[in-house]
Amino acid sequence: MASTETTTVTEGAGPAAVKDGGRHDMSGLEAGLDALETVQTTRIPLRQTLVQKVLPPLTAVLLVLVVWQGLVSFKIVDDPSKLPSPSAVWDEVSDAWLQGTLLDYIWTSVSRGLLGFLLALAIGTPLGLVVARVRFIRSAIGPILSGLQSLPSVAWVPPAVIWLGLDNKMMYAVILLGAVPSIANGLVSGVDQVPPLFLRAGRTLGATGLRHTWHIVLPAALPGYLAGLKQGWAFSWRSLMAAEIIASSPDLGIGLGQLLENGRNASSMSMVFLAIFLILIVGIAIDLLIFSPLERRVLRSRGLLVRS
């Protein structure tokens, strides 16, 4: 038979004792709630970080290299013009490094991509705020932004070349047309998810106009805005690669997209693979060094990132 426990007031205890007990229970409850709301800032041990964050991607890369080498060694794909060996691609990397062109390839594209993204950020952020807050403008150009976001960025390269010529202005125009809609739509989505109670509380406290936008709307919409920024960078990078592949000129230099096109023209699969790997590495590096830390910080500040 299940037993039940009952708590009885100690005989002889007066109202003061009961009051002190209630106060003790409330303080314990408040301490528990505070513990739940406290953001854990303890430092993760280096060994745990290596095991959880570094080891899995390294294992995946090693597995890909083993499978790749196996396809070449066992003659499953015996045509080097279709699938070069890992050593052939490494030789291409070594040659580019010894010639001093490897970092030039990377910097040419990364500098264009980051500058274009910053320009898209400066345009897309106020545009997104206006679209999110002004109903008429949202009805007018909201569908256009969504349509532009779904339009392949490569479609903008021919008109940009005709309008602006073969120079960096054309590159930045393609980046802007690809990235601005994503940034603006991300901010609109973030503003739409702001609880109305936050907006009313801000107005009650006297935050109106630009102060209301800066102190209430933007911080509350930050998770959705950050997702839009990540997508905007992805569109910037892809738009730039499309522009570099299609538009070539000595004045533009050789970026990663142009390197990819040069490998195709030379029928050099090792150069093609080199360009693909560099494009992939830059995209991963930007995400790991910039966007992932920002995302973790935002989520942790809102209590949405729990460490096990």
QUIMO-V946644 format. One record per residue. N is the residue number from 1. RES is the residue in one small letter. D_FIRST is the distance of its C-alpha to the first C-alpha in Angstrom with 2 decimals. Layout:
BEGIN
n: {N,N}
res: {RES,RES}
d_first: {D_FIRST,D_FIRST}
END
This chain:
BEGIN
n: {1,2,3,4,5,6,7,8,9,10,11,12,13,14,15,16,17,18,19,20,21,22,23,24,25,26,27,28,29,30,31,32,33,34,35,36,37,38,39,40,41,42,43,44,45,46,47,48,49,50,51,52,53,54,55,56,57,58,59,60,61,62,63,64,65,66,67,68,69,70,71,72,73,74,75,76,77,78,79,80,81,82,83,84,85,86,87,88,89,90,91,92,93,94,95,96,97,98,99,100,101,102,103,104,105,106,107,108,109,110,111,112,113,114,115,116,117,118,119,120,121,122,123,124,125,126,127,128,129,130,131,132,133,134,135,136,137,138,139,140,141,142,143,144,145,146,147,148,149,150,151,152,153,154,155,156,157,158,159,160,161,162,163,164,165,166,167,168,169,170,171,172,173,174,175,176,177,178,179,180,181,182,183,184,185,186,187,188,189,190,191,192,193,194,195,196,197,198,199,200,201,202,203,204,205,206,207,208,209,210,211,212,213,214,215,216,217,218,219,220,221,222,223,224,225,226,227,228,229,230,231,232,233,234,235,236,237,238,239,240,241,242,243,244,245,246,247,248,249,250,251,252,253,254,255,256,257,258,259,260,261,262,263,264,265,266,267,268,269,270,271,272,273,274,275,276,277,278,279,280,281,282,283,284,285,286,287,288,289,290,291,292,293,294,295,296,297,298,299,300,301,302,303,304,305,306,307,308}
res: {m,a,s,t,e,t,t,t,v,t,e,g,a,g,p,a,a,v,k,d,g,g,r,h,d,m,s,g,l,e,a,g,l,d,a,l,e,t,v,q,t,t,r,i,p,l,r,q,t,l,v,q,k,v,l,p,p,l,t,a,v,l,l,v,l,v,v,w,q,g,l,v,s,f,k,i,v,d,d,p,s,k,l,p,s,p,s,a,v,w,d,e,v,s,d,a,w,l,q,g,t,l,l,d,y,i,w,t,s,v,s,r,g,l,l,g,f,l,l,a,l,a,i,g,t,p,l,g,l,v,v,a,r,v,r,f,i,r,s,a,i,g,p,i,l,s,g,l,q,s,l,p,s,v,a,w,v,p,p,a,v,i,w,l,g,l,d,n,k,m,m,y,a,v,i,l,l,g,a,v,p,s,i,a,n,g,l,v,s,g,v,d,q,v,p,p,l,f,l,r,a,g,r,t,l,g,a,t,g,l,r,h,t,w,h,i,v,l,p,a,a,l,p,g,y,l,a,g,l,k,q,g,w,a,f,s,w,r,s,l,m,a,a,e,i,i,a,s,s,p,d,l,g,i,g,l,g,q,l,l,e,n,g,r,n,a,s,s,m,s,m,v,f,l,a,i,f,l,i,l,i,v,g,i,a,i,d,l,l,i,f,s,p,l,e,r,r,v,l,r,s,r,g,l,l,v,r,s}
d_first: {0.00,3.78,6.31,9.62,12.98,15.84,19.42,21.69,25.41,26.82,28.43,32.09,31.98,34.43,34.89,36.56,33.49,31.42,34.31,34.52,30.83,31.32,34.44,32.70,30.01,32.87,34.88,32.01,31.61,35.39,35.49,32.94,35.00,38.14,36.75,36.00,39.55,41.29,43.32,42.86,46.34,45.66,48.26,47.25,48.49,51.63,50.17,47.30,49.87,52.05,49.26,47.81,51.01,54.01,52.97,51.83,55.13,57.20,55.45,56.15,59.81,60.21,58.80,61.28,64.14,63.23,63.13,66.34,68.14,66.93,68.44,71.75,71.79,70.95,73.49,70.95,72.84,76.21,78.16,78.23,79.52,76.19,73.72,75.08,73.42,71.38,74.23,76.74,74.72,74.40,78.17,78.56,76.39,78.48,81.74,80.68,79.59,82.83,84.88,83.07,82.04,78.30,77.36,80.00,78.33,74.98,76.35,78.52,75.55,72.97,75.36,76.11,72.49,71.28,74.20,73.77,70.05,70.80,73.33,70.82,68.29,70.89,71.65,68.28,66.34,68.46,68.88,65.13,64.67,67.42,66.08,62.55,63.67,66.68,65.81,69.36,69.85,66.51,67.57,70.96,70.29,66.55,67.07,70.04,67.95,65.38,68.26,69.86,66.60,66.43,70.14,70.81,72.42,75.07,76.54,77.70,79.77,82.89,83.36,82.67,85.38,87.82,87.14,86.92,88.48,87.34,86.17,83.05,83.06,82.32,79.37,77.88,78.42,76.45,73.63,73.51,73.52,70.61,68.46,69.03,67.26,64.14,63.99,64.67,62.11,59.47,60.09,60.07,56.68,55.36,56.76,55.24,51.77,52.18,49.82,52.01,50.20,51.79,55.22,54.86,53.60,56.59,59.04,57.48,58.02,61.65,61.63,64.13,66.55,66.73,64.37,61.72,62.29,62.38,59.50,57.12,57.90,58.74,55.84,53.33,55.00,55.27,52.75,54.53,57.89,57.14,56.22,59.58,61.35,59.96,61.06,64.37,65.03,64.28,66.78,69.28,69.17,69.45,72.24,74.15,73.88,75.17,78.06,78.98,78.96,81.18,83.47,85.44,88.23,89.66,89.10,85.34,84.87,82.50,78.82,76.00,76.60,80.30,79.51,77.45,80.40,82.85,80.85,80.98,84.71,85.30,83.04,81.24,77.59,76.98,78.14,76.04,72.94,73.82,74.03,70.74,68.90,70.45,69.50,65.91,65.74,67.10,64.60,61.66,63.07,63.47,59.90,58.47,60.73,60.81,58.37,55.22,55.30,55.97,53.09,50.65,51.89,51.49,47.98,46.92,48.39,46.26,43.02,43.11,43.64,40.60,41.15,38.58}
END
